[in-house]
């Protein structure tokens, strides 16, 4: 037996001794139960009714119900934080579930109330638009007459007096749209100029937005930063060569995207988005599957009753005029304050979170989201209060307690997903590289240059390649060879054998 054969036999023997490769991700833990008892009775009944009818997991039903409730009330009030800042109550939700989990069915059932309201707005819009167009035409005709050469307005002063008497240019009615599924942020800004001041970005196929033009490599930071600003309640300021300068104050936007796990993993592990801060503003739920336990049944009258009751409340709130300034689509929400007991509870929760985000503590892996958990709790609690009484002036203790319970659930979900590696960018690259090695690389061995020169665009340098190879090596998917192995026609000093199951 030659020396080469002996080496190969030894390497094969070493491979047999080793344990099989380990999964790159930890085994999925069982999620915490959604705190259904921490919802107001109207929302709790709606969630359970939707669960009975659609047979989707309760967290999916809850996400849909909470998002619709938030959309209905977000334009009516803001919340004052204990530190004195006034913030919107808008919430961004992300639901992660495989195809077949009836995500669309949940959204379609609860979004029907929004669609019905849009139909009413459209009918009124069609009537008002004709009147507005006629009024605008008459206004422009009169303005041209005033500015023209005529004896009635012969000089500058008389023209100015006549223009002042003519009044402002007639406004066109607002675009009758409340929700949009897949906008670019530029498109969203144009809608905010002419449309309703309180909008929702809703999609049961959220991958279309996450993978679309607005979130591609070139645009994702700009889009994420803009969405973060809207969540914070900042004035939208845009300067474009063709569109000129746009300043949009008093707009509100909530969001609910439903996505499949693979798309969600890429989104949540994106370092640029994490650094920008948008991910800390998103409330994520990834429930266990209900496949295999959904059997045919007749819808019970009591389920229809509670869903109809939820619809009536949402319809009533949507029909109420929003508080606006002189401009019909610039909101001026009243500010909901915290009484002494509520402020004390908020501070206690904030201190609890602060202790938990220290190095080595429970919340440290999700410190970005954790820092905002008290504000999330306030937004959720205020939504609950407004659903039960749209005229609420201050936030009662019980509503903030409910908000804290729900916000804590989202914190636990983020911790679980973080522990499973859903937020780990390097782990994502390792998974993608492993797929590439199995599908596109036909040789038994691989070297670093082959990886950073031939594999994924995201692994385009030696440093990154070395880091990702280390992950695969630690998990047993790659085994380091001795020196002098030929790979791709070149003798390489460092190379790894690919372990193919």
N, C-alpha and C positions, 0 to 999 in steps of 0.2 A: 504493500500500500504506500503510495507516494505521500510526501509531506502535505500537499494540498488536500488530498483526500482525508488525511488524518485531522487537519484543521477543521474541515467541514463536518467530520463526524463528531468532533468535540463540540463545535457550535450547535449541532443538532441535539446533542445530549444536554447541553446547557439549556436549550429552549424547552426540552421536555421537563426539566426540573422546575422551570418557572411556572408560576400560576398564570392562568389565562388573563388576557387584558381586562382591565376594570373599566366599567362605564365612566365616561368623562363627567357625567352629571351624577349627583347623589340621587338615590331613590326618592321618588316624590313622597313627601310627607302628606298626611291627611290635613286638609285646611281646617281652620277654626270654623265653627258654625257661625253663619251670619246672625248678628244680634237682632233677630226679628222682633223681640219683645221691647227693644229700645226705639221702635218706630211709633209715631202717633197712630192711633187706632185706625184712622182712615187709610194710611199708607200700609200698615201691617195687614189689614184685611185685603187690600188690593194686591199686595205681594202674594199672600197665601191663595187668594182667588185665582190669580194669574198662574200660580204654580199648579193648582188643581186642574185648570183648564188646559194649559199648554204642556204640563208635565216636564218643564225645563227645570234645572236646578234652581233652588231658591235664590242664591246670590245673583243669577242672571236676571231673574224676575225683579229682584230688589234694585239692581242697577237701572233697569228700564223705568221702573216706577219713580225712583229718586231723581233720575235725570229729567223726566217730564215735569215733576213737581218743581224742580229747580228752575227749569225754563219758564214755568208759569209765573213764578214770584220774583225772579231776579231783577226785573226792572222796577219793582215797587220800592225797594229799600236797600240800603247799605248797612254795614255793621261797623260800629266804632270799636277798635281794639282797646285793650286796657292801657296801652301806651299812648292812646289818643289818635292814632291813624284811622282814617275812614277807608274801608275796603269794600269792594263788591261782595256779594254772596254767591257768585257764579261758581260752579263746580265742573271739573273735568273728570269724566269717568272713562275707564278702559276695561272692557270685559274680554277675557281670554277663554276661548272654548273651541273645540274641534268642530268641523262641519257635522251637521246632523244633531247638534245639541239644541236646536230650535231657537237660536238667537234671533233670527229674523221674525219668527212667529211672535216672540215676546214683544219686540219693538213694534211690529205691525199692529198688534192689539192695542197697545197703549198710545201709540202715535196717531191712532184714528181720531182722537179728540183734537189733535193739532191740525190734522188734515181737514177736518170739518170746519175748524175755525178759519183756516186759509181759504176755504171755499167761500165762506161768508165775507171775508176781506176782499176776495176777488170780485164778488158781485158788487160790493160797494165801490170798489176801485173802478170798475167798468163804468158805473154811473157817474162817479165824480170826475173821472178823467175827461169825459166829453165836456162837462161843465167847465172844468179847469182849462181845457184847450180853447174853448170859446172865450173864456174870460181873459186868457193870456193873449189871444189874437186881438181882442178889443183893446187891451192894455198897450200892446206894442203899436197898434195903429194910432192910438191917441198920443203915445210918446213920440212917434215919428212926426205927427202933426205939430206937436208943441215945438219940436226941435227944428221944424222946417221954416221956410220963409213965409210968414203970415202976419197980417196986421194985428191980430189979437195978442200975439206974443212977439213983439218986434225987437225986444232987447234981451240981454243976458238975465237981468233981474226978473223980468216978467216970465221968462222961460223957467227959471229956477223955481219961482213961486208956483207955477203951474205943475212942474214935475213933483214938487213937494206935495201938492194937493192930489196928484194922481196916485200917490202911495207906492208901496212896495210891489215888486213883480209878483204876480200870483204864483203860488206854490202848486206843483203837481202832487197828486195824491201819492202816498207811500206805496212802494212795491209790496204786494200782498203775499209775502213769503216769510215764514218764521224759522224754517229749518232748511239747511243745505247739506248734502251728503259728501261732496267731494270738491271743495273750492280751493283755488289758490288764494293766498292771502290778498293778492292784488284784487282778485275778483270779489273777495269778501269785503274789502274796503269800498269798492264801487257800490256793492249792495248796501253797505252801511250809510253811504251818502244819500241814497234815494229810497232806502227801505226802512223796515221797522227797526227801532233802536234796541230791541231785545231779541237776540237770535240764538239759534242752536245749531251746532255742527254735529249732526247725528248720522250714523251709518252703521247698518248691520253688516256691511262689507267694508270695514274700516281699513282693510289692506289697500283698497283703492286710493285712500288718502295718504296712508303711510308710504306707499310705494309710488305715489303719483308725482306730478311735476313739482308741486309745492314743497315736497319733502325729499327731492333728489339731492345728490351731493352738492350741487351748485346753490340750491335754494333753501336747504333744510335749516341752516342756522338763522337765516333771515325770517323764515316762517316761524320757527320756534321762538325766536326773540319777540316777534310781534304777538304771538299767542300769549306769551308770558306777560307782556305789557297789558294786554286786554284783561287777563286774569287779575292783574294788579290794579286795574282801574285807571291806567295812565291814558292820557290823551294820545290818540294815534296821529302821527305827523309823517306825511309822505311828500317828497319832492320828486317829481318825474318830469322829464323833458316834454313829453307829449301831454301829460295830464295836468301839469302845473303843480301848485302846492295844495295839499289836502290836509285839513285839520279837523279831526273828528273827536268831539268830546261827548261824554255821556252815552257811551254805547256799552252794551253788555252782551257777553257771549258765554254760553255754557256748551259742554261737549260730551257726547257719549259715542265712543267707537267700539265696535265689536270686531275682534280679530282672531285669527287662528294662531296657535302657539308658535309656530315657526316664524311667522311675521312679527309677532309680539317680541320674541326673543331678540331678533335683530334690532328692533326699535329700542327695547329697554336696555340693551347692552351697548348702544351707540355712545361712545365716549364724548363726542362733540355735543350731543343732546344733553348728556348728563352734566357736562361742564357748564352748558348754557343755563340749565336750571329748569327746563320745561318738565322733566320727569318728576321733580319734587312737587309739582302742581297737579299731578294726575293720580286719581284714586283707582287702584287696580284690584280686580277680583278674577281669580282663576279657579273656579270650582271643580269638584270631582264630576265625572261624567254621570249622566242618568241613563245612558244607553242600556237596554236590557231590562229595564224596570218600568217602561212606559207602555201600559196596556190600554186597549180601547175602553172607553167609558162614555157615558152620557153626561153632558154638562149639567151640573146641578143648578137649580134656580137660585140658591143662595150665593153661588159664585158670580152669576150674572148680576145679582143685586148689588154686591159690594163693588164690582167693577163699574157698574153704572153710577154708583154713588161717587166713586173717585172721579169719573168722567164729568159729572155735574159740577163738582167743586172746581175742577180745572177749567171747565167751560166758563163758570161764573167769574173766576179770576181773570181769564183771558179777555172776557168781555168788558172788564173795567178799564177806563182810560188810564194810561200810564202817566206818571208825573213828569211833565216836560217843561222846558223853558220856552222862549219865544219861537224857537225852531221846533217843528212838529216831531223831529226825531232826535232831539238832544235831551236825554233824560236828566231829571233833577230828583233822584230818589231821596226820600226822607232818611234820616240817620237813626238807626236803632241803637240804643245805648245799653250798657250793662248796669244793673243795680249793684249794690255793695256785695251782696252774697254771690251773685253771678260772677262779678269781677274777681272775687276771692277764689272761687272754684277754678276760674280760668288761669289765675296765677299759680295755683297749686298744680294744675295739670302741666303748665309750662315748666315749672321747676322739676316735676317728675320726668318730663321728657329731657330736660337739660342734663339731669344726672345720668340718664340712660344713654346719651350720645357720647359720653367720654370714652377714650381709648380703652378697649377691652370690655366695654359694657354692652348690654343687649342691643341697643339701638344704634350703635356705632356704624354697622355696615349700611344702614339706611339713613344716615345722619342728615342728608339733604331733605328727604321727605319728612323725617322726624322733626326737624326744625320748624316745619310748617304745620305739623299736626294740630297744635292749638288753634291756628287760624282755620284749618279745615273743619275742626270741631265747631267753631263759631259759625262758619258758613252753613254747615249742615244743620246745626241747632236752630239757626235763624230761619232756614227753609222750613223746618218743622213748625216753628211758631207761626209763620205766615200762612202756611197751609191751613192751620186751624183757625187763625184769625188774621186776615190780610191787613187789618188796621193796627196790628201790634206796634207799640211804641218803644217798649224795652224788652230785653231778652230775659225771660224768667229762668231761674235756676234749673228747673226740671228739663227745659229744652236744651240747655247747654250740657247737662248730664247725659241726655240722650245722644247729643252730638259727639260727646267724648267717647261714648261706647262704640258708636259707629266708626268714628275716626280711628279708634284703637284697633278695630277689626281690619281696617285698611293697612295700618301699620304692621299688624301681624302677617297679613298677606304679603306685604313687601318683604318682610324678614324671611318668610318661607321661600319666596321666589329667589331672593338673594342667596339663601343657603343652597338652593338647588342649582345655582349658577346662571339663572336667567339674566342677571345684570352684568355678568362677567364677559367683557369684550374679548379677552384672550381665549377664554373657553369657547366662545363662539367661533373664533378663527381656527382653533384646534379642531373643532367639529367639521368645519368647512374644508380644512386641509385634509383631514382623514377621508372625507368623501372624495376629494380630488385624487388622493393616492389610490383609493380603491377603484375609482371609475376611469381615471385618465392616465395613470402611471402604470405601465405594464411590467417594469422590471422588479426584481426581488428586493433591491436595495435603493436607497435614496441618499443624496448628499445635500448639504446646505445650499450650494449654488444652484442645484436643480430646483430647489424650493423657491428661493427668492428671485430666480430668473425665469422660471417656467410655470409656476403654479398661480396662486391668487394675486390679483393686483394689490390687495390689502397687505400682502406679505412681500414687499418689494425691496427689503434690505436685509443684510446679514443679522443685525441685532434682533429684528422682529422674528426672523426665521428661527434663530437660536432659541428665543423665548418660547415659541409655539412648539418647536421640536421637544423641548424639555418637558412640556406638559404631556405630550404624547408618549414620551419615554417614561415619565413617572407613572403613567397609567398602563404601561405595558404594551402599547400599540406599536412602538418602535424600540428596537434593541440595537445598541451601539455595536458596530463591528470593530475589529482590529484595523490597523493601518494597512494601506495598500490595496484596498478593494476597488475594483473597476466598476464605475457607475456611469452610464450614458456615454461610454467610449473614453472616459478619462479615469485615471487612477487617482482616487481621492484619499487624502489623509484621514478625514472624518466622514463616516457614512453610517447609515442605520439600516438594519433589516426591517422590512415591513411585516408585521404579524397579521396575517390574514386568517380570520376564523373560518 
